[in-house]
Amino acid sequence: MVRRTRIIRHAALAAATLLVSAGLGSAAFAASPADPNPDAERLSAYWTAARLTAAVPDDERGGSGLAARGDATTVDGPRPGEFIPPSSSFDGIPQAGTFFWTDDSGTGRTCSGSVVRSPGHDLVLSAGHCLKGYAGASPRRHLAFVPQYHDGLKPFGVFPVRDNGVYVPQEYYDRGEHAGAAYDFGFAVTEPNEEGEPLEDATGAVQLLTGTGYAHTPVRMIGYPGGAQKPLECLSRTTKWVSDDPADPGTFSRITCDGFVGGTSGGPMLVPWHGEWGVVGVIGGYHTGGNTPQVSYSAYFGDATRALYEAAAAGAPPAGPGSS
């Protein structure tokens, strides 16, 4: 059941009744329900509670990527005496959620994301390494976004990702997830949910903030750890981190928060913004978001992030492997 849609429709009907009773005709206010979205209905039927709870994270944290590559560089983690804020599980917020899809073997996979304000009311922000496999017209494999997912529930329904609706920087495709770590962000354009409601209309959104520097406090970080049925949240601060690994070059935002393991990639780093939330980063970038569960990173949100957002919002042709 998509709870918020019914509330909005009842509110619209009540407003229309008041206007008509005040002498305004239907031409002054028309409240018509949206058409159901068959694609979302099919995806919702596929993503049963059993499949949702069985899905596993698509990303790796805790240094396993380093071990596989055989790197001998210093691995950043908690510094001596550094305070690591604890994280806690909760039922989430409407503006954050989880991508679900199936890999080539049919296994359910997950990554985190957040709804960002956009003209089309349809954009989700995540990490580039979460979305890069869906460039261009590649098979979607049941790819959908579920806002405020928890405990097998879909409180706002399921939002399919549009064909050719995945935007990851061309630099990330060309350089790869390590040499291109500074470009590890992306956007997905969604279709309406089962009841035909656009994503942002259902959940609200956070404001994308770019060019705001590396130091922010307080920062509220949210992510969906693999194997858990609720997201984590943590309050901390971000600082500037210059990579010490020539294989993963760049300057990143660094944040300490305990318990952010695989699955949390793409989760937002939020700051207060005019009484709401703004997003200044997502988990990803330096070693795909962190070498330990206590320290996370984000690629810096600057001109490249803003340009990618504008391309996604305008519906420009997305980049893809070998398309430069």
SVG drawing of the C-alpha trace seen along z (x, -y; Angstrom):
<svg xmlns="http://www.w3.org/2000/svg" viewBox="-21 -32 74 50">
<polyline fill="none" stroke="black" stroke-width="0.4" points="0.0,0.0 1.4,-3.4 0.3,-5.4 1.2,-8.9 -0.5,-8.9 -3.9,-8.4 -3.3,-11.2 -2.4,-13.6 -5.4,-12.6 -7.8,-13.1 -6.2,-16.5 -6.6,-17.4 -10.3,-16.3 -11.0,-18.3 -9.3,-21.4 -11.4,-21.0 -14.6,-20.7 -13.8,-23.9 -13.1,-25.8 -16.3,-24.7 -18.3,-25.6 -16.7,-29.1 -18.1,-29.5 -15.0,-28.4 -15.8,-26.0 -13.9,-22.9 -11.9,-24.9 -10.3,-26.7 -9.1,-23.5 -9.0,-20.0 -7.8,-17.1 -7.4,-14.0 -5.7,-10.8 -2.6,-9.7 -2.7,-6.7 -1.2,-3.5 2.3,-2.6 2.3,1.1 6.2,1.2 6.1,0.3 3.3,2.8 5.4,5.6 8.5,4.6 6.5,4.4 5.1,7.9 8.7,9.2 10.2,7.6 8.4,9.5 9.3,9.1 11.2,12.4 13.3,11.2 13.9,7.8 15.2,9.3 17.4,11.8 19.2,9.2 22.9,8.7 25.1,5.6 26.8,5.0 29.8,3.1 32.7,4.2 34.0,2.4 36.7,3.2 39.8,3.4 38.8,6.5 39.3,4.6 42.8,3.6 43.7,7.2 42.4,8.4 44.5,5.8 47.6,6.5 48.2,2.8 50.8,1.9 49.7,-1.6 48.8,-2.9 45.2,-2.1 43.4,-5.0 41.3,-4.1 40.7,-5.4 43.6,-7.4 45.0,-6.9 42.6,-8.5 40.2,-9.6 36.5,-9.6 34.3,-7.4 30.6,-8.4 28.3,-5.4 25.6,-4.6 22.1,-3.4 19.4,-1.6 16.1,-3.3 13.2,-3.2 14.7,-5.7 13.5,-8.9 11.4,-9.2 14.2,-10.9 16.6,-8.0 16.3,-4.4 17.7,-1.4 18.2,-0.4 17.4,3.2 18.3,5.2 19.4,8.7 22.8,9.7 23.6,12.1 23.0,15.1 19.6,13.8 20.9,12.8 19.3,9.7 21.7,6.8 21.4,3.5 23.0,0.0 21.9,-3.1 20.6,-6.4 18.7,-9.6 16.1,-11.7 17.4,-15.0 15.2,-18.0 14.9,-18.3 12.6,-19.9 11.2,-16.5 10.7,-15.3 12.4,-12.0 16.1,-12.0 18.0,-9.7 21.6,-10.3 24.0,-7.4 27.6,-6.3 28.9,-5.8 30.2,-2.3 26.6,-1.3 25.1,-2.5 27.8,-2.1 26.5,1.4 23.3,-0.2 24.7,-2.6 22.8,-3.2 20.4,-0.4 22.0,2.3 19.4,4.7 17.8,3.3 17.4,6.6 14.5,5.5 16.3,2.3 14.2,0.1 14.4,-2.4 12.5,-1.8 12.4,-4.9 12.5,-4.4 12.8,-0.7 12.9,1.2 11.9,4.6 10.8,5.9 8.3,2.9 7.8,0.6 6.0,-2.4 6.0,-4.6 6.0,-1.9 8.5,-1.0 10.0,-3.4 11.5,-1.8 14.6,-3.3 13.9,-4.7 15.6,-3.1 18.7,-5.1 18.2,-6.9 21.5,-6.2 24.0,-9.1 27.6,-8.4 30.5,-10.7 32.3,-9.7 35.5,-10.1 34.4,-7.3 33.7,-4.9 37.0,-5.8 39.3,-5.7 37.7,-3.0 36.5,-2.9 40.0,-3.4 41.7,-5.9 38.4,-7.6 37.6,-7.6 37.1,-11.4 34.1,-10.9 32.3,-8.2 28.8,-9.6 25.8,-9.2 22.1,-9.9 19.2,-7.7 16.0,-9.0 12.9,-7.2 9.5,-6.5 6.4,-6.9 5.4,-4.3 2.5,-1.8 -0.1,-4.5 1.5,-6.9 3.0,-9.2 6.4,-10.9 9.1,-10.1 9.7,-13.6 5.9,-14.2 5.7,-11.0 8.7,-11.5 10.0,-15.0 13.7,-15.6 17.0,-16.9 18.8,-19.7 22.0,-18.9 24.8,-21.2 28.0,-21.7 31.1,-23.8 30.6,-24.0 34.0,-22.8 35.1,-19.8 34.5,-20.8 30.9,-20.4 29.4,-19.9 27.0,-18.5 26.7,-15.8 24.0,-13.2 25.1,-10.1 22.5,-7.4 23.2,-4.0 21.7,-0.6 24.2,2.1 24.0,5.5 22.1,8.1 20.3,5.5 16.6,4.7 16.9,1.1 19.2,-1.7 21.9,-3.2 22.3,-6.9 25.2,-8.7 26.0,-12.3 29.5,-13.4 31.6,-15.8 33.5,-15.8 37.1,-16.9 39.4,-17.1 41.4,-13.9 44.0,-13.9 44.6,-10.3 47.9,-8.7 47.3,-6.0 48.4,-6.9 46.0,-4.2 43.1,-6.1 44.0,-9.7 42.0,-12.7 40.8,-14.8 37.8,-13.5 35.5,-14.3 36.4,-12.0 33.9,-11.2 34.1,-8.9 31.0,-6.8 30.9,-3.3 29.3,-0.3 29.1,-1.5 29.8,1.7 28.9,3.1 25.5,1.9 25.9,-1.6 27.6,-2.9 25.6,-5.7 24.2,-6.7 23.9,-10.5 25.9,-12.8 23.3,-15.4 23.7,-18.9 21.0,-21.2 19.8,-23.5 17.1,-26.2 15.1,-24.1 15.5,-21.0 18.4,-18.8 21.1,-19.3 23.4,-16.6 27.2,-17.3 28.4,-13.8 27.7,-10.1 29.6,-7.1 32.0,-6.2 35.2,-7.3 38.5,-6.6 38.7,-2.8 34.9,-2.8 33.9,-4.5 36.2,-3.3 38.7,-0.7 37.2,-0.1 33.6,-0.3 34.6,-3.2 35.8,-5.7 33.9,-6.6 34.6,-8.9 32.9,-10.8 34.1,-12.2 34.0,-16.0 30.8,-17.6 32.0,-20.3 31.5,-21.4 31.5,-17.8 28.7,-16.8 26.7,-19.9 27.2,-19.2 26.1,-15.6 23.0,-16.7 22.0,-19.2 22.5,-16.6 20.2,-14.1 17.6,-16.8 17.5,-17.9 17.3,-14.3 20.5,-14.6 22.0,-11.4 23.9,-9.7 27.5,-8.7 28.6,-5.1 31.6,-2.8 33.5,-3.8 31.2,-6.6 33.7,-9.4"/>
</svg>
